Amino acid sequence: MKISYRSFLLYSVVLFTSSLFAQNPIVQSILDDVEVDSMLKFVGDISGENPVLIDGNWETITSRHKLNVGNALTTTYLFDKLTSFGLQPYYQNWSSTLDNVIAEQEGVLYPNEKVIICGHYDAMPGGIALAPAADDDGSGTAAVLEAARVLSEYQFEYTIVYALWDEEEQGLVGSGFYAGAAASNDDTIIAVINLDAIAWDGDGDSLARIHTRPVANSLAIGDTAYAMNARYNLDLALNINNPGATYSDHASFWSEDYSAILIIEDFDNDGNPHYHTETDLVQYFDVPYFEKVAKLGFATVATLAVPFDGNIGVEESDGHEWLNARPNPFTDVVRIDLPKDSRRIRSVELFDVMGRKVETLSYEMHGNSLLLDGRSLPTGVYTLSILTEGKGNIGVRLVRR
């Protein structure tokens, strides 16, 4: 019988309680590299603001409805952009009108375990009407492109998938096809971050929403996204919707028992009056808000994919020394070999993904190794903090499956 990890795996940088809100310098560097003008250019290109060169011809994309020629032009535009970032995109075809555009950035340590950042590029309204769809979801599409532009310059432990879905407006068709195929293949998807309509803030309150549900590790991923706001000083007001809505592509992954969240503007109480109309244009964006919400998504993806700095094994981070454990992930007992110059252990503490101390902890010392009995622990991600006389704080990131 195949064992699927997708119902429990959440890989994020887990810090001790004292440094729960410490910034990761690589994630901060990524956010510093983000250019909102780049995102606005991408939105303008696919919403008719700018003519774009596609297959040697100058084109103006006035509609991305699935039956409009602009939809097919957009797929080529997205494919070319992802290629220009050094990625190798591919089309995922399901019907004569559906083309998902996808690129994968292979993880250094865990290439078969994926973090997905996504949005949908198709648009409404249909018929002969213009469908610029700058906010819904040109804004999310542009953010995914900017994520690909910036994050592709860095390395991560886990694979990042940049996914741009087609036919979301027809019932989450594109994402549903991808999620169903992934489930059939027993693919390991550890997190999906869906960005849909992230540029409207009509009342100026900086409120964005994170939609999550108790499906796989979706609640913990929502908590991680929420923590990014304070950790990287994004200055958003955030609400978590639980149970979250199912009107966007994250819901396709919930249906297959994958961990997923939606990051969206305040669609509940401050809906964009231009939604699904010919006037959904870039000129109505709250540009600083757009940048902040996009960065919230980028920080979440980068944190979950775990920036790779070339060090494997013992590493220094935030003043702590970090060790490997074996096996990890584990199901029952995990062994941690301590440095030889670590003398008497003064304390051993275990923390969950949000830095909350786990009160029940069973371990034994065997020579210079600590054996932790994790059979009573729920599945999830933990940090084991060991205070020794010789080495001070040493820590281990653990995954219980």
C-alpha positions in Angstrom: 0.0 0.0 0.0 1.3 3.4 -0.9 1.7 5.8 2.0 0.8 9.4 1.1 2.5 12.2 3.1 0.1 14.9 1.8 -2.3 14.8 4.8 0.3 15.8 7.3 3.5 17.3 5.9 4.1 21.0 6.6 7.7 22.1 6.1 8.5 25.5 7.4 11.3 27.2 9.2 10.4 26.5 12.8 12.0 28.8 15.4 12.3 28.6 19.2 9.7 30.6 21.1 12.3 33.4 21.8 12.8 33.9 18.1 9.4 33.0 16.7 9.1 36.4 14.9 12.8 36.5 13.8 13.3 37.3 10.2 15.0 34.9 7.9 17.6 37.0 6.0 17.1 35.1 2.8 13.3 35.6 2.9 13.9 39.3 3.7 16.3 39.6 0.7 13.6 38.0 -1.5 11.0 40.6 -0.4 13.6 43.4 -1.0 14.0 42.2 -4.6 10.2 42.4 -5.3 9.3 45.3 -7.7 5.7 46.4 -7.7 6.3 48.1 -11.0 7.2 44.7 -12.5 3.9 43.3 -11.2 2.0 46.3 -12.6 3.6 45.8 -16.0 2.6 42.1 -16.0 -1.0 43.1 -15.2 -1.0 45.8 -17.8 0.3 43.3 -20.4 -2.6 40.8 -19.9 -5.4 43.3 -19.4 -5.1 45.4 -22.5 -3.1 48.3 -21.0 0.0 47.5 -23.0 0.6 45.9 -26.4 2.8 42.8 -26.1 5.0 41.0 -28.5 3.8 37.4 -28.9 5.2 35.0 -31.6 6.7 38.0 -33.4 3.4 40.0 -33.6 2.3 42.9 -31.5 -1.0 42.0 -29.8 -3.4 43.7 -27.3 -5.1 41.3 -25.0 -8.5 42.7 -24.4 -10.2 39.6 -22.9 -9.0 36.4 -21.3 -12.3 34.6 -21.3 -11.8 31.0 -22.3 -13.5 31.4 -25.7 -11.7 34.6 -26.6 -8.5 34.6 -28.6 -6.9 36.7 -25.9 -7.0 33.6 -23.6 -4.7 31.6 -26.0 -2.4 34.7 -26.4 -2.1 34.9 -22.7 -0.9 31.3 -22.4 1.9 32.0 -24.8 2.7 35.2 -22.9 2.9 33.4 -19.6 5.0 30.6 -21.1 7.4 33.1 -22.5 7.7 35.0 -19.3 8.4 31.9 -17.2 11.0 30.8 -19.8 12.7 34.2 -19.6 13.2 33.6 -15.8 15.3 30.6 -16.6 12.5 28.1 -15.9 11.2 25.3 -18.1 7.4 25.8 -18.2 5.0 23.3 -19.8 1.3 23.4 -20.8 -1.1 21.1 -19.1 -4.0 20.4 -21.5 -7.3 18.9 -20.6 -9.6 20.1 -23.4 -9.4 22.1 -26.5 -10.0 25.3 -24.5 -8.0 24.6 -21.3 -4.3 25.2 -20.9 -2.7 25.4 -17.5 0.8 27.0 -17.6 3.2 25.5 -15.0 6.9 25.7 -14.2 8.8 23.9 -11.5 11.9 25.0 -9.6 13.4 21.9 -8.3 14.2 21.7 -4.6 17.8 21.0 -3.6 17.1 18.4 -0.9 13.5 17.2 -1.5 12.7 17.6 -5.3 9.6 15.4 -5.1 7.9 17.5 -2.4 6.2 20.6 -3.7 5.0 24.0 -2.5 2.7 25.6 -5.1 2.0 29.3 -5.6 -0.8 29.9 -8.0 -3.4 32.1 -9.5 -5.9 31.9 -12.5 -5.4 33.9 -15.7 -8.8 33.3 -17.3 -11.4 36.0 -17.1 -15.0 37.2 -17.1 -17.2 38.5 -18.5 -17.7 36.5 -21.7 -19.3 37.2 -25.0 -18.4 40.3 -26.9 -17.6 42.3 -23.8 -14.1 43.3 -22.8 -12.7 41.3 -20.0 -9.6 43.0 -18.7 -9.9 41.3 -15.3 -7.0 43.3 -13.9 -7.9 42.5 -10.3 -9.6 39.1 -10.8 -7.2 37.6 -11.3 -4.6 39.6 -13.2 -3.3 40.7 -9.9 -2.7 37.1 -8.7 -1.3 36.1 -12.1 1.2 39.0 -12.0 2.2 38.1 -8.5 2.9 34.5 -9.5 5.1 35.8 -12.4 6.9 38.1 -10.0 7.4 35.2 -7.5 8.9 33.2 -10.4 11.2 36.1 -11.4 12.5 36.7 -7.9 12.5 33.3 -6.2 14.1 31.6 -9.2 17.3 33.4 -8.2 17.4 31.5 -4.9 17.6 27.9 -3.9 15.1 26.1 -1.7 15.0 22.7 0.0 11.6 21.9 -1.5 10.4 22.3 -5.1 8.4 25.4 -5.9 5.7 25.1 -8.5 4.5 28.3 -10.2 1.0 27.4 -11.5 -1.3 29.6 -13.6 -4.7 28.0 -14.0 -7.2 28.2 -16.8 -11.0 28.1 -16.6 -11.3 28.9 -12.9 -14.3 31.0 -13.8 -16.0 27.8 -15.2 -15.8 26.0 -11.9 -12.2 25.6 -10.9 -11.6 23.4 -14.0 -7.9 23.9 -14.5 -6.8 23.5 -10.9 -9.3 20.6 -10.4 -7.6 18.7 -13.3 -4.1 19.3 -11.8 -5.1 18.4 -8.2 -6.9 15.3 -9.4 -4.0 14.1 -11.4 -1.6 14.8 -8.5 -3.8 12.8 -6.2 -3.9 9.9 -8.6 -0.1 9.9 -8.8 0.1 10.2 -5.0 2.2 13.4 -5.5 3.5 15.0 -2.3 2.2 18.6 -2.2 3.0 20.1 1.1 1.3 23.5 0.6 -0.7 25.5 -1.9 -0.8 29.3 -1.7 -3.6 30.6 -4.0 -3.6 34.3 -4.8 -6.9 35.5 -6.3 -7.9 39.2 -6.4 -5.3 40.9 -4.2 -5.3 44.6 -5.4 -8.6 46.2 -4.3 -8.8 48.0 -1.0 -11.8 50.3 -1.5 -12.1 51.4 2.2 -8.4 51.8 2.8 -8.3 49.6 5.9 -5.5 47.3 4.5 -7.6 44.2 5.3 -6.8 41.0 3.5 -8.2 37.5 4.3 -6.6 34.1 4.6 -9.1 31.3 3.9 -8.3 28.0 5.4 -10.1 24.8 6.6 -9.3 21.8 8.8 -8.1 19.8 5.7 -4.6 18.2 6.0 -2.3 21.0 7.4 -4.3 23.9 5.9 -4.9 25.5 9.4 -1.1 25.4 10.2 -0.3 26.9 6.8 -2.8 29.7 7.4 -1.1 30.4 10.8 2.2 30.5 9.0 0.9 33.0 6.5 -0.6 35.1 9.3 2.8 35.1 11.1 4.6 36.4 8.0 2.7 39.8 8.3 4.4 40.7 11.6 7.7 38.9 10.9 8.4 41.0 7.8 6.6 44.2 8.8 4.1 44.1 6.0 1.6 46.2 7.9 -1.6 44.5 6.7 -4.7 43.9 8.7 -5.4 40.2 8.4 -8.4 38.0 9.1 -8.5 34.2 9.0 -11.6 32.7 7.5 -12.2 29.3 8.9 -14.0 27.5 7.4 -12.8 29.3 4.3 -14.8 29.8 1.1 -14.5 27.3 -1.8 -14.9 29.8 -4.7 -11.3 29.7 -5.9 -8.6 27.2 -6.9 -7.4 26.3 -3.4 -10.6 24.4 -3.0 -9.6 21.9 -5.7 -6.8 20.9 -3.4 -9.0 20.6 -0.4 -11.1 18.2 -2.4 -8.1 15.9 -2.7 -7.0 16.3 0.9 -4.1 18.6 0.2 -3.0 21.5 2.4 -4.0 24.8 0.8 -5.0 28.4 1.6 -6.4 31.4 -0.3 -5.0 34.9 0.2 -7.5 37.5 -1.1 -8.6 41.0 -0.6 -11.6 41.6 1.7 -14.0 40.0 -0.7 -16.5 39.6 2.2 -17.1 43.2 3.1 -15.2 45.4 0.6 -15.8 43.7 -2.7 -14.5 45.3 -5.8 -17.4 47.0 -7.6 -15.6 46.3 -10.9 -15.7 42.6 -10.4 -16.5 40.7 -13.6 -17.1 43.9 -15.6 -15.3 45.7 -18.4 -14.0 48.3 -15.8 -11.8 45.9 -13.8 -8.8 47.9 -14.7 -5.3 48.6 -13.2 -6.3 52.2 -12.6 -8.4 51.1 -9.7 -5.7 49.2 -7.9 -4.5 50.3 -4.4 -0.8 49.8 -5.4 0.8 49.7 -2.0 -1.8 47.3 -0.8 -1.2 45.1 -3.9 2.5 45.0 -3.1 1.9 44.0 0.6 -0.5 41.2 -0.1 1.8 39.8 -2.9 4.7 39.9 -0.5 2.6 38.1 2.1 2.2 35.3 -0.4 5.9 35.3 -1.3 7.1 35.2 2.3 4.8 32.3 3.0 6.0 30.3 0.0 9.6 31.0 0.6 9.3 30.0 4.3 7.5 26.8 3.5 9.9 25.8 0.7 12.8 26.5 3.2 15.6 28.7 1.7 18.8 26.6 1.2 22.1 28.2 2.0 24.4 25.3 1.2 24.7 24.0 4.7 23.6 20.4 5.6 23.9 19.1 9.1 24.9 21.3 11.9 24.2 25.0 11.2 24.1 28.2 13.1 20.8 30.1 13.0 19.6 32.9 15.2 22.3 32.1 17.7 21.3 28.5 18.0 23.1 25.4 16.7 20.9 23.1 14.7 21.4 19.3 14.3 20.2 16.5 12.1 17.9 13.8 13.4 17.4 10.3 12.1 15.1 9.1 10.9 13.4 12.4 10.0 10.4 12.4 9.2 9.8 9.7 11.9 6.9 7.6 13.1 8.0 6.5 16.5 11.5 7.0 18.0 13.9 9.5 16.6 17.6 9.6 17.5 19.5 12.9 17.9 23.3 12.7 18.2 24.7 15.5 20.3 28.1 17.2 19.8 30.8 15.5 21.8 31.6 18.8 23.6 28.0 19.2 24.9 28.2 18.4 28.6 25.3 17.9 30.9 21.8 18.5 29.5 19.9 21.1 31.4 16.6 21.0 29.6 14.8 19.4 26.7 11.7 21.1 25.3 9.5 20.5 22.3 7.6 23.2 20.4 4.9 23.0 17.7 4.8 24.9 14.4 3.5 28.1 16.1 6.1 28.0 18.9 3.7 26.5 21.6 5.4 24.2 24.1 4.4 20.6 24.0 3.9 19.6 27.6 4.1 15.8 27.2 7.7 14.8 26.3 9.3 11.4 26.7 13.0 10.9 26.0 16.0 8.9 27.2 19.8 9.5 27.0 22.0 6.8 25.6 25.6 7.9 25.7 25.8 11.0 23.7 22.5 10.5 21.9 19.0 11.5 22.8 16.2 9.2 21.9 12.8 10.9 21.7 9.7 8.8 21.8 7.2 10.5 19.5 4.5 7.9 19.2 2.1 10.0 21.3 2.6 13.1 19.2 0.1 14.2 16.5 1.5 14.4 13.0 3.1 17.7 12.2 6.3 19.8 12.4 8.1 20.4 15.7 11.3 22.0 17.0 13.2 20.2 19.7 15.2 22.6 21.9 18.1 21.2 23.9 19.9 23.3 26.4 23.4 21.9 27.3 26.2 23.2 29.5 28.8 22.9 26.7 27.0 24.1 23.6 24.1 26.2 24.9 20.9 25.9 22.8 20.9 23.3 20.1 17.9 22.5 18.1 16.4 20.0 15.7 13.5 20.4 13.3 11.4 17.2 13.4 8.5 16.0 11.3 6.2 13.4 12.8 4.3 11.4 10.3 
